[in-house]
């Protein structure tokens, strides 16, 4: 599946990464469990309530994942 609105570079929030709008088709809790286990990319903390991912990281997961 293609995600034409997903940025190629920059920083993205969790809502832009997860289904139904983003490239990783999992729930929020599954995503955080995957981050803890190393299955998904580590996020960056910009502030106490702001977490982002590099747009390249989830895109790389989407390309390398066996779907």
Residue pairs with C-beta under 8 A, 6 or more apart in sequence:
1 23
3 21
3 22
3 23
5 21
6 12
6 16
6 22
6 23
6 55
6 59
7 55
8 55
8 56
8 59
9 54
9 55
9 56
10 54
10 55
11 44
11 46
11 52
11 53
11 54
11 55
12 22
12 52
12 53
12 54
12 55
12 58
13 51
13 52
14 28
14 31
14 43
14 51
14 53
15 21
15 22
16 22
17 23
17 24
17 31
17 53
17 58
18 24
18 25
18 26
18 27
18 28
18 31
19 25
19 26
19 27
22 58
23 58
23 59
23 61
23 62
24 31
24 40
24 58
24 61
24 62
26 34
31 40
34 40
35 41
35 42
35 43
40 58
40 61
41 53
41 54
41 57
41 58
41 60
41 61
43 51
43 52
43 53
44 51
44 52
44 53
44 54
45 51
46 52
